Amino acid sequence: MKKRFCLILSLLMLCSALPLSVQASGLSFAYIPNQLKNIKDQLPPMETLPSIKLKNDEGEVLPIVYGDYDNITAVHLLEYDSNLDKREDYIDINGKGYMAGEAYDYYPEWGTSAFAFIVDMGAWKVAFNSQGTLTQATKVESNTDYFLTGMPGNEGYVRFTYRRGNNGKVITYISEICEKINSGSILEYAAFYKQNGDLDCYTIKYRVTEETTYKIRYNPKNKPEFGWYEGTDAFGDYGVAYTNSMTTWRDVKTGKLTSQQGLEWDLYALNDAIFSVPPRMSRLR
């Protein structure tokens, strides 16, 4: 009972340090531990995933998927449609071969790593490089509570990364956990972990208004390091900006400072109260 009282008291004290506008719209608290092992029982287990063979017996570049799957997307194929049909055992690429490309054209949440193929298998999205090597696998789930927010109706995903070690063996580890919050001032939590299970950084996406969001990256000591802004101003102009400083933002398209003509948006600084005390618990009391 005493531990529960201390936890509630700590959360109330943290709430009092945040701006009234954030408190009023509802704020969720997330348990983002410094070590992945402290949250592993909340995460889905790895499953048997499909594999890809890139050449047939004649040596032609005709990718074949082994295992049960729903769809395969080829990223930046030369002279070929990106949406490939499951019903074809062989995928003809007109003798032009294929090339690895950046997957954000089709899956923005995958970042800018180079993939050649993405295979959908139920709730899983499995990525292969241009050599047919498995590189990442992401599972999307409904009604999740990875970070123990207590908020119902969340949706999240867990990303597994595959890397070949110095001894030639493939190392598999959870590199990212992301959860979209159904309601409140926080839209999204994401935690990024190193190969050894230590927290590398985490991000929080704040809903400041219905048309304005800030996504802030924090280091394990809760210091803001980078920010992304997305919103519409009073004149209806849509803008996207980023910052790697406490006070200065730059327009994504032009790279110009927001203080320059035409970019005078009323942006929060990373050291403002709304971001400086993130609603994160690093340990359970």
C-alpha positions, 0 to 999 in steps of 0.5 A: 500500500505504501509503494502504491501511495508513493507512486501516485504521489510522484505522478501527481507531483510530475503533473503539477510541473507540466503546463495547464493545457497539457494537464487538462487534455489528459496525460498518459504516463509510460514505463520506459525501462533502461533495460529491455529485460524489464519489459519483455513479458509485455512483448510478442514472441518471435515466430517462424518467418518466411524466407526468400530465394532470389534465383531459380535453378537457371540463375535468373533473378526470380525471387521465390518466397518460402513460407505462408505469406499474404503479400510481397512488395518489391521496393524500387524494382527496375521496370516493375510494378511494386505490388507483387501477386502472391499467386505467382510462385515466380516473380518475373522482373523482365530480366532487368534484375532489382535494386535495393531502395529506401522503403519510406516510399511505401512504409514511412515508419521503417525509416530510410534503411535500404530494403529490396523486399517486404513480405506481409505475413499476418500481423508481421512485416518482414524485410529482406535486403537485395541479397535476400537476407532477413534484416528486420521483422515488425509485428503490429498488434491491437489493444496493446499496453507495452509501456503500462500506460493503463490507456485502453485501445492502443495500437503498437508494434515491436521491431526485431533486427537481424545482424550478422556477428563477427563469428558469422552467426545471426544475432536477433534482438528487439530494436524498437517498441512503439505504441500509439496512444488512443487518447490524451495529450500523448500520441505516441511513445517509442523506445529504441534499444541497443543490441545488449538490451540497454535503452539507446533513446526514446521519443514522445509525440505530443498533441499540443492542439488538434492540428499541431504535434511535436515529436521529441527524442530523449536520451536515457537521462530524459534530456531532449536531443532532437525534435520534429514539428508538424502543424498548421498555423493561424493562416492555414499554412501547413509546416514541418520543421526540425531542431537539434538545439534547444531553441532553433528550428529549421524548415524541413523543405528549405533548411531555413531557420524559423526566424527568417521571413516567411517561417516565423512560426510560434514554436516551443523550444526543447527546453520549454516546460512542456518537453523538459519533464517528460511523462516517463517512468524508468522504474516501477515503484 
